[in-house]
Amino acid sequence: MGDKGTLALQMLQAAMTDGAGVAKGTPGARQPCSEGHQRLADRLVRKMAAPVLAVRTGILFRSFKTFTTLKPFIPVIPQYGVLTQTANYHPKPLKLNLKDPYIPDKTSEKTPEWQLTEKFDRKLYGRYGDASGIDPATLWPTDEKLEAIIKEEAEWHPTLELMLKNISLREEEEAAKRRAKEKLIASNMAKMPKMVADWRRERSETKKKMAEEKTRKDKLLAEARERFGYAVDPRSSKFLEMVAEVEKEQKKKKKLLKRRQKEEQAATPLAPADE
């Protein structure tokens, strides 16, 4: 700090020595310094601390400025310790023209295909107007496309009159189906007593046939027991052969009975007709 700093330090040491003194009761102890000496010492301390504080503030500011201007760095980890490598990369600014409208070059091979479509041309003309350089006559659909659009609208976007007509036709069809169903129900309800009577008759006939079949089977089993002398399994071949023989005999008897009835009818003289 130079001569001034050395002189200030000596004065500060003297003031501190005079102010502090030595321990009380020691021979040659000095009296405490006056209030003026104490103020002088405080002033000297402040004068000495001001240059040091200014130097530290400057160092801190320069360090902060250096860190803020540094480029991104890449940490490199060698075999011994860590080395910080700064990436001095300066990207080139993009050459973008944000003032004039962007009109793609249709003759360039780098232009993407979606920028060459009519849809993109319509978007450009709608955004920039005549500045896009597009003729609005080319954006109008052709006759074939116009017919396809009209056909699509007629199919998927019908008019209000057509929609109301379709609704009325659908309601009439539903009403006709409902009337036909009600007519069928009324007809079936009218036939219900006869249908119930037929069902009951069929059920009684079925039960009667089942009873007759059971009786016939029991009769055949009893006949087989009398013929063979033991109970025969109805699934055995002997029982089935016996049943076939019995049925054959019954058919013969029925034929003979029918022949006799015909002979009797033929032999009976006809009654004379009343004159």
DATA-V218341 format. One record per backbone hydrogen bond with DSSP energy under -1.0 kcal/mol. CO is the residue of the C=O (numbers start at 1). NH is the residue of the N-H. E is the energy in kcal/mol with one decimal. If there is no record, write none. Layout:
BEGIN
co={CO	CO}
nh={NH	NH}
e={E	E}
END
This chain:
BEGIN
co={2	3	4	5	6	7	8	9	10	11	12	13	14	15	16	17	23	26	34	35	36	37	38	39	40	41	42	43	44	45	46	49	50	51	52	53	54	55	56	57	58	59	60	61	62	63	64	65	72	74	76	83	85	87	94	105	113	117	118	119	120	121	122	123	124	125	128	129	130	135	142	143	144	145	146	147	148	149	150	151	152	153	159	160	161	162	163	164	165	166	167	168	169	170	171	172	173	174	175	176	177	178	179	180	181	182	183	184	185	186	187	191	192	193	194	195	196	197	198	199	200	201	202	203	204	205	206	207	208	209	210	211	212	213	214	215	216	217	218	219	220	221	222	223	224	225	233	236	237	238	239	240	241	242	243	244	245	246	247	248	249	250	251	252	253	254	255	256	257	258	259	260	261	262	263	264}
nh={6	7	8	9	10	11	12	13	14	15	16	17	18	19	20	21	26	29	38	39	40	41	42	43	44	45	46	47	48	49	50	53	54	55	56	57	58	59	60	61	62	63	64	65	66	67	68	69	87	85	83	76	74	89	96	108	116	121	122	123	124	125	126	127	128	129	131	132	133	138	146	147	148	149	150	151	152	153	154	155	156	157	163	164	165	166	167	168	169	170	171	172	173	174	175	176	177	178	179	180	181	182	183	184	185	186	187	188	189	190	191	195	196	197	198	199	200	201	202	203	204	205	206	207	208	209	210	211	212	213	214	215	216	217	218	219	220	221	222	223	224	225	226	227	228	229	236	240	241	242	243	244	245	246	247	248	249	250	251	252	253	254	255	256	257	258	259	260	261	262	263	264	265	266	267	268}
e={-1.9	-2.8	-2.4	-2.1	-2.2	-2.4	-2.1	-2.4	-2.4	-2.6	-2.5	-2.2	-2.8	-2.7	-2.6	-2.4	-1.5	-1.5	-1.5	-2.0	-2.0	-2.2	-2.1	-2.2	-2.1	-2.0	-2.1	-2.1	-2.0	-2.2	-1.7	-2.4	-2.2	-2.4	-2.4	-2.3	-2.2	-2.3	-2.4	-2.3	-2.4	-2.3	-2.4	-2.3	-2.2	-2.3	-2.0	-1.3	-2.1	-1.9	-2.9	-3.1	-3.4	-1.8	-1.7	-1.0	-1.9	-1.6	-2.5	-1.8	-2.5	-2.7	-2.4	-1.6	-3.2	-1.6	-1.3	-1.6	-1.7	-1.5	-2.8	-2.3	-2.2	-2.6	-2.5	-2.5	-2.4	-2.5	-2.3	-1.7	-3.0	-2.3	-2.1	-2.5	-2.3	-2.5	-2.1	-2.3	-2.4	-2.3	-2.3	-2.3	-2.3	-2.4	-2.4	-2.5	-2.5	-2.3	-2.4	-2.4	-2.3	-2.5	-2.4	-2.3	-2.4	-2.4	-2.4	-2.5	-2.4	-1.9	-1.6	-2.8	-2.8	-2.4	-2.8	-2.3	-2.4	-2.5	-2.8	-2.3	-2.4	-2.8	-2.5	-2.4	-2.5	-2.8	-2.5	-2.4	-2.7	-2.9	-2.3	-2.6	-2.8	-2.4	-2.6	-2.4	-2.4	-2.6	-2.4	-2.4	-2.6	-2.1	-2.1	-2.2	-2.9	-1.9	-2.0	-1.8	-2.4	-2.2	-2.4	-2.1	-2.2	-2.5	-2.5	-2.0	-2.3	-2.4	-2.1	-1.9	-2.3	-2.3	-2.2	-2.4	-2.4	-2.2	-2.2	-2.3	-2.1	-2.1	-2.3	-2.7	-2.0	-1.9	-2.1	-1.4}
END
